[in-house]
Structures are given as structure tokens and as C-alpha cells.
């Protein structure tokens, strides 16, 4: 029985916990699943209950649950595994690991990036960083500068800012000992999953310090990608300024 047009126990709590009124029932179920993830009911890599069990829990049809899960799977928040079930995505999964890295080689032969952490230190947020991360000016942030190489060639300089209160114990030693993706480390060690990001792109001249790291002349045009990444509940947890050398690469995106 599809309960889209009839009252159900899920509708009252969903309305209290959502800001959008009169949303479709599957969207309310999607929101309740996100709230469970935000509360840590299921950790990255965990299998979530079956569609049948979730339908019983929320008093809706399996079809409604399936539609909610389909959306979360399309967003790489959940991952379906044929014959095994549905799992919470982790940034150590190949399909998720590089979904925020949009740089592709012009020859089409993708290669993994080599990451080198250059700096990691605690500092006070200026007005711009504070606004992006919903902090107060002067609040503590962790600043990381990272160099990415492709095929041994310096290609990307990232300046990354994280709220210090959420990542206590994140040090240069922790970062250099990590042999996986940065987001994977933040997820497993600090329990913070990056589930979506907003980006702005523009062309900029290479500043002297960035030019030195990329082995290029000052003022050479670079692609700058400003990213704010969010965890569950649309909480901003990372501000990143990426400087991309695109002589042999392009920034790809898919519009739906």
C-alpha cells in the first residue's frame, strides 16, 4: 500500500524536522535517513537495514523507501551492492574517493594523484574563512597546504581550512602518516563525512608562492576552484582554495 496520499506516522515527525512543507513522502523518508546518518546510527561502511525493515520502521511502502534510497545512492551517500545490500558510502571506496576531484588529463588516461602535505598549523579564522565555515572571526581553524602531483608533475596547490573544534588532534604527523585520501582520514579518525560540496571557478594569475610550488612563472593563468564542503545537516566543515595548472588537464563536470 502506497501511503503518499494518506496520513502516516512518518508525516508528523518529518514535518517538524524539515523546513520544506508538503514535500513528497519519499523526500521525507530521505530526510529521516539523513538524520539517522547525521546522528551516527550507521557509520561509513555499515550496511543499513533492508527496504522492508525501513518500510516497517517508517510505516510506508517499500517503494517509497526504495525511491528515497535511490536518491541517496545517486548522490553517493549510500552505495548499493548487488546481492549484499545497501551500505553507507565511505571515502575509501573507489567510486566515492575521487568524486570531488574533477581534474582529468587531456589524453584521457586518468592517473592517481600523489599528495604531499606541505604545512599544517592552527590559526585564527579571518572574516572570509569564518563566513564560509559559519564561525566567528578569530575562531580556531586548522590550515593545511597540500601539493598534488600527476605523473610526477606538480599540478594542484590546495589551501584547506577546517574548524579546529571538529578536528582536535589533526597534526602534521597524523597527515603524513596517512596513506589514503584526506577525506577518508577525516571520516575514519574524526567521524566527519563530506557528503556534498559547492564550488566556484575563475581564472587567476599565479602568485609567487604558488608559482614556485608548481614550477611555473609568476602570473601564469591558473584555474582557481573555491570549494565549501558539507557534512550531514548541511554543516560547512571545509573551505578549500585549489590552484590548478591546466596545461595538460581540464576540469570536468556533469550537468543533469
JOBEL-V894968 format. One line per field, one symbol per residue. burial: 1 if it has 24 or more other C-alpha atoms within 12 Angstrom, else 0. Layout:
burial = ???
This chain:
burial = 0001000101100100010000011111111111001100011110011010011001111101110111111011111100000111111100011111101100000000101110111100100011011110001111111111110011111111111101100110001000011111111001111111101000000100011011010000011111111111101111111111110010100000
